[in-house]
Amino acid sequence: MNSNFKTKSSKRPIFILTVFLFISNLILAQSVNDLDIKNGFLHFKLGSSPSQIKDIVKQENQFLKNPNVVAYDYVGNDIDYILNVKVNRVSLSFFKNKLFSIIVSFGSLEQSKDFEVYEFNGILFALEKTYGTDWIVAENSDGIILNSAVWDAKNVTLEFLRLDFSKSKTNPENFGFISGYITVYDKKIMNEMYSSNF
C-alpha cells in the first residue's frame, strides 16, 4: 500500500507542473484574434475619422478614384523607425470619413535604400510575438513578393510584405529598390468601399 501511495504522489508534481505550463502558455500566448482587439496599428484606430488623428495631410494625388475615399499622409515625427528600420511613409485611407487602411512602407527610391531581408525578419519576429505564428503566406501569382506573412482575424487583416517589382511576370518595373509594407485594414469597411464602386 505504501508503494502505491508513493507512485501516486510522485505523479502529482508532474501533473501539477503540466497543468501550470499549459495555463501559462494560454495566458501568455498571443493570437491573431489580438488584431481584432487592438483594431488598428501603432496609435491609429480603424474606424476613426480624420479629425480624430493629429498630424495628417491630405495626399495631392488620390490613388483610389472612389469619391468617398480620401488618403492622407501621417507627418508626425514619432514613427520614423520601427525596430530600428527606417519608415519611408505612413499612409491612412478613409472611406466616408472612417479609417479603413493603414499602410507603413519601408525602403526608399530617393535614397536607393532597399528593405533588407534581415529587417523583414526582425519585424516579423516582433509581429509574431504580438499576434502569434498562425500566419499564412500571401498569394504571389505575379512573382513580386519576396517574403510575406498575413494575419487574418475576423474583422482585421495585417499583411506584411517584402516586394521586388522588377520580378513581375506581367509588368516588370525597375524601381531600383526593394520595398516593404505593413498594411492593416478593416475588412468590413474595405468591403463596403469596394461594393460602392459598382
C-alpha positions, 0 to 999 in steps of 0.5 A, a space after each residue: 500500500 505504501 508503494 502505491 501511495 508513493 507512485 501516486 504522489 510522485 505523479 502529482 508534481 508532474 501533473 501539477 507542473 503540466 497543468 501550470 505550463 499549459 495555463 501559462 502558455 494560454 495566458 501568455 500566448 498571443 493570437 491573431 484574434 489580438 488584431 481584432 482587439 487592438 483594431 488598428 496599428 501603432 496609435 491609429 484606430 480603424 474606424 476613426 475619422 480624420 479629425 480624430 488623428 493629429 498630424 495628417 495631410 491630405 495626399 495631392 494625388 488620390 490613388 483610389 478614384 472612389 469619391 468617398 475615399 480620401 488618403 492622407 499622409 501621417 507627418 508626425 515625427 514619432 514613427 520614423 523607425 520601427 525596430 530600428 528600420 527606417 519608415 519611408 511613409 505612413 499612409 491612412 485611407 478613409 472611406 466616408 470619413 472612417 479609417 479603413 487602411 493603414 499602410 507603413 512602407 519601408 525602403 526608399 527610391 530617393 535614397 536607393 535604400 532597399 528593405 533588407 531581408 534581415 529587417 523583414 525578419 526582425 519585424 516579423 519576429 516582433 509581429 509574431 510575438 504580438 499576434 502569434 505564428 498562425 500566419 499564412 503566406 500571401 498569394 504571389 501569382 505575379 512573382 513580386 513578393 519576396 517574403 510575406 506573412 498575413 494575419 487574418 482575424 475576423 474583422 482585421 487583416 495585417 499583411 506584411 510584405 517584402 516586394 521586388 517589382 522588377 520580378 513581375 511576370 506581367 509588368 516588370 518595373 525597375 524601381 531600383 529598390 526593394 520595398 516593404 509594407 505593413 498594411 492593416 485594414 478593416 475588412 468590413 469597411 474595405 468591403 463596403 468601399 469596394 461594393 460602392 464602386 459598382 
